[in-house]
């Protein structure tokens, strides 16, 4: 356990550093948005492009990874949406709770965690997972958010959701970078050494900046209480149910290399992603406040659930 906590310490320490800086407003009031924008629109896309561009093109075609990532998301989302609807939540709130339970912070916490615990060998599968998360899963989330919005007309919401999902995906810097990197890998184009060094330098800023951005987000005022039951069910779904479903799918699907098993399981266990907030606004103020609490509480609880998962998986420093 000491080795496990030692491996996780730098990750959560950087989040704490970001939290402390946010509390004293060391970087200003808009620091979270600025740093988050830097990571999401520059550092992470550059890192993703470099990883995919230097991969063996054959490794990009992983049907098992696609099935596990998308399948686990759909299963957990469906289960939670059904539970919250049965317990009387409105469609907007039920959708927000279900999406937060199935959509993780893969890029800002999952990637740094895999790098710290599994090493550079996990970067390639992690990049593929992040690309799926930020494109297909987010597009599905956009569609469901618009369709369940209390302000949308049912007859129009489906078409609006499809258009919005396509629009957001087509303008996503991470998707553009992933597609460009995949094309470079398929064409087997070598990167010029100066360009390669530049990409490595920019990509290296992703981990510390992403984790500090998470801390800055958590330093913001916690929304008022309400919907506590749905909040804790979503936290449990994200940190417990999603890893279990992921493990179940890996068990029934064709065998994969150990590094893919480990990467999929670790990333499945990360807390809810900040991207959930972008879609929760369609569900109204209640859904938005609940989602902010889910992200904050799941990030704190992940400090306890992740070491347990690592212990079960036999991982350490």
C-alpha positions in Angstrom: 0.0 0.0 0.0 2.9 2.4 0.7 4.1 1.8 -2.9 0.7 2.4 -4.2 0.2 5.7 -2.3 3.7 6.7 -3.3 2.8 6.2 -7.0 -0.4 8.2 -6.6 1.0 11.0 -4.4 2.4 13.2 -7.2 -1.0 13.1 -9.0 -3.1 14.2 -6.0 -0.4 16.5 -4.7 -0.6 18.5 -7.9 -4.4 18.7 -7.5 -3.9 20.0 -3.9 -1.4 22.6 -5.2 -4.0 23.8 -7.7 -6.6 23.8 -5.0 -4.4 25.9 -2.7 -3.6 28.4 -5.6 -7.3 28.7 -6.4 -8.3 29.4 -2.8 -5.9 32.3 -2.5 -6.6 33.3 -6.2 -2.9 33.3 -6.9 -3.4 33.2 -10.6 -6.5 35.4 -10.7 -10.3 34.7 -10.9 -10.3 33.2 -14.4 -7.2 31.0 -13.9 -9.2 27.8 -14.1 -10.7 28.7 -17.5 -7.4 29.9 -18.9 -5.4 26.8 -17.8 -8.2 24.4 -18.7 -8.3 26.0 -22.2 -4.6 25.7 -22.6 -4.6 22.0 -21.8 -7.8 21.1 -23.7 -7.0 23.2 -26.8 -3.2 23.0 -27.1 -1.2 20.8 -24.8 -3.4 17.7 -24.9 -4.2 17.8 -28.6 -0.4 18.2 -29.3 0.4 15.3 -27.0 -2.3 13.1 -28.6 -1.1 13.9 -32.1 2.5 13.0 -31.2 1.5 9.8 -29.6 -0.7 8.6 -32.4 1.6 9.9 -35.1 4.5 7.8 -33.8 2.4 4.7 -33.2 2.4 1.6 -35.3 -0.7 2.0 -37.5 -1.8 -1.5 -36.7 -2.2 -0.6 -33.1 -4.8 2.1 -33.9 -7.3 -0.6 -34.9 -8.4 -2.0 -31.5 -12.0 -3.2 -31.8 -11.8 -4.6 -28.2 -10.9 -1.2 -26.8 -13.7 0.5 -28.8 -16.2 -2.1 -27.5 -15.1 -1.8 -23.9 -15.0 2.0 -23.8 -18.3 2.6 -25.6 -20.1 -0.5 -24.2 -19.3 0.3 -20.6 -20.4 3.9 -21.1 -23.7 2.8 -22.5 -24.4 0.2 -19.9 -23.6 2.5 -16.9 -25.5 5.4 -18.4 -28.6 3.3 -19.1 -28.6 1.8 -15.6 -28.3 5.2 -13.9 -30.8 6.9 -16.1 -33.3 4.2 -15.3 -32.6 4.4 -11.6 -32.9 8.2 -11.4 -36.0 8.2 -13.5 -37.6 5.5 -11.3 -36.7 7.6 -8.2 -38.6 10.6 -9.5 -35.8 12.8 -11.0 -36.7 14.9 -13.9 -35.3 13.9 -17.3 -32.7 16.6 -17.3 -31.4 15.8 -13.8 -31.6 12.0 -14.5 -29.5 12.5 -17.7 -26.9 14.7 -15.9 -26.5 12.1 -13.1 -26.3 9.2 -15.5 -23.7 11.0 -17.8 -21.6 12.0 -14.8 -21.6 8.4 -13.7 -20.3 7.1 -17.0 -18.1 9.9 -18.3 -14.7 10.2 -16.7 -11.9 12.7 -16.5 -9.7 10.6 -18.8 -7.5 13.4 -20.1 -6.8 15.5 -17.0 -6.4 12.6 -14.5 -6.5 9.3 -16.4 -3.5 10.1 -18.7 -1.2 11.4 -15.9 -2.2 8.5 -13.7 -1.4 5.9 -16.4 1.9 7.6 -17.1 2.9 7.6 -13.4 1.8 4.1 -12.6 2.1 2.1 -15.9 4.8 4.0 -17.6 5.2 5.2 -21.2 3.8 1.9 -22.6 0.3 3.0 -21.5 0.4 6.3 -23.5 -0.7 4.7 -26.8 -3.8 2.9 -25.4 -4.6 5.9 -23.2 -4.5 8.2 -26.2 -6.9 6.0 -28.1 -9.3 5.9 -25.1 -9.1 9.7 -24.7 -9.9 10.1 -28.4 -13.0 7.9 -28.0 -14.0 9.7 -24.8 -13.8 13.2 -26.3 -15.5 12.3 -29.6 -18.0 9.4 -29.5 -18.9 9.5 -25.9 -19.2 13.3 -25.7 -21.2 13.3 -28.9 -23.6 10.7 -27.4 -23.8 12.8 -24.2 -24.6 15.9 -26.3 -27.4 14.1 -28.0 -28.9 12.8 -24.8 -28.6 16.2 -23.0 -30.5 18.0 -25.8 -33.1 15.3 -26.1 -33.8 15.3 -22.3 -33.7 19.1 -21.9 -36.9 20.3 -20.2 -36.8 23.4 -22.5 -36.6 21.4 -25.7 -39.5 20.3 -27.8 -39.5 16.6 -28.2 -40.1 16.7 -31.9 -37.2 19.0 -32.6 -34.8 18.0 -29.9 -33.5 14.9 -31.7 -32.5 16.8 -34.8 -31.0 19.6 -32.7 -29.1 17.0 -30.7 -27.6 15.3 -33.8 -26.6 18.7 -35.3 -25.0 19.9 -32.1 -23.2 16.6 -31.5 -21.7 16.7 -35.1 -20.9 20.4 -34.7 -19.1 20.0 -31.4 -17.2 16.9 -32.6 -16.1 18.6 -35.8 -14.7 21.6 -33.9 -13.0 19.6 -31.2 -9.2 20.3 -31.3 -8.6 16.9 -29.7 -10.5 15.1 -32.4 -8.7 17.1 -35.2 -5.3 16.2 -33.6 -6.2 12.6 -33.2 -7.3 12.2 -36.8 -4.2 14.0 -38.0 -2.0 11.8 -35.9 -3.7 8.7 -37.2 -3.2 9.8 -40.8 0.5 10.4 -40.2 0.8 6.9 -38.6 -1.1 5.2 -41.5 1.1 7.0 -44.0 4.2 6.2 -42.0 5.5 9.7 -42.3 8.5 10.5 -40.1 8.4 13.7 -38.1 11.3 16.1 -38.6 13.5 16.2 -35.5 12.9 19.8 -34.7 9.1 19.3 -35.0 9.3 16.2 -32.9 11.2 18.0 -30.1 8.7 20.9 -30.2 5.8 18.5 -29.9 7.4 16.7 -27.0 8.1 20.0 -25.2 4.5 21.2 -25.5 3.1 17.7 -24.7 5.2 17.5 -21.6 3.2 20.4 -20.1 -0.1 18.4 -20.2 0.2 16.4 -17.0 1.1 19.2 -14.5 -1.2 21.8 -16.0 -4.1 19.4 -16.3 -3.8 18.3 -12.6 -3.4 21.9 -11.4 -6.5 22.8 -13.5 -8.5 20.1 -11.6 -7.4 21.6 -8.3 -8.4 25.1 -9.4 -11.8 23.8 -10.4 -12.3 22.2 -7.0 -11.3 25.5 -5.2 -14.4 27.2 -6.5 -17.4 27.5 -4.1 -19.2 24.2 -3.6 -22.9 24.4 -4.9 -25.6 24.3 -2.3 -26.9 20.9 -1.1 -29.7 19.2 -2.8 -30.2 15.9 -4.6 -27.7 14.2 -2.3 -29.0 10.7 -3.1 -28.5 11.1 -6.8 -25.1 12.7 -6.3 -23.8 9.8 -4.2 -25.3 7.2 -6.5 -23.5 8.8 -9.5 -20.2 8.9 -7.5 -20.6 5.2 -6.7 -21.5 4.5 -10.3 -18.4 6.3 -11.6 -15.9 4.9 -9.1 -17.3 1.4 -8.6 -19.8 0.3 -11.3 -18.0 1.5 -14.3 -14.7 -0.3 -13.4 -16.7 -3.5 -12.7 -18.6 -3.3 -16.0 -15.3 -2.6 -17.8 -13.7 -5.6 -16.1 -16.7 -7.8 -17.1 -16.5 -6.8 -20.7 -12.7 -7.5 -20.8 -13.4 -10.9 -19.3 -15.9 -11.9 -22.0 -14.0 -10.4 -25.0 -11.0 -11.8 -26.7 -7.7 -11.6 -24.7 -5.6 -8.4 -24.9 -2.1 -7.4 -23.9 -1.7 -6.8 -20.2 -1.0 -3.1 -20.7 -4.4 -2.6 -22.4 -6.2 -4.4 -19.6 -4.5 -2.2 -17.0 -5.0 1.0 -18.9 -8.7 0.4 -19.5 -9.3 -0.5 -15.9 -7.4 2.4 -14.4 -9.0 5.0 -16.7 -12.4 3.6 -16.0 -11.9 4.3 -12.3 -11.0 8.0 -12.6 -13.5 10.6 -11.2 -16.2 12.3 -13.3 -15.0 14.6 -16.0 -15.4 18.4 -16.1 -16.9 18.0 -19.5 -20.1 16.9 -17.8 -20.7 20.5 -16.7 -20.9 21.6 -20.3 -23.8 19.3 -20.9 -25.5 19.6 -17.5 -26.7 23.1 -18.2 -29.3 21.6 -20.6 -30.9 20.0 -17.6 -31.4 23.2 -15.7 -29.8 24.8 -12.6 -30.5 21.7 -10.4 -28.6 19.4 -12.8 -25.7 21.9 -13.1 -25.3 22.2 -9.3 -25.6 18.4 -8.9 -23.0 17.7 -11.6 -20.5 20.2 -10.0 -20.9 18.3 -6.7 -20.5 14.9 -8.4 -17.2 16.0 -10.0 -15.8 17.4 -6.7 -16.9 14.5 -4.5 -15.8 11.8 -7.0 -12.4 13.5 -7.3 -11.9 13.4 -3.5 -13.2 9.9 -3.1 -10.9 8.7 -6.0 -8.1 9.2 -3.6 -9.4 6.2 -1.6 -10.9 4.1 -4.4 -7.9 4.2 -6.8 -5.4 2.7 -4.2 -7.9 -0.1 -3.6 -8.2 -0.8 -7.3 -4.4 -0.8 -7.7 -4.0 -3.2 -4.8 -6.5 -5.6 -6.4 -4.7 -5.3 -9.8 -1.4 -5.9 -8.1 0.1 -2.5 -9.2 2.5 -0.4 -7.2 5.4 1.9 -7.7 
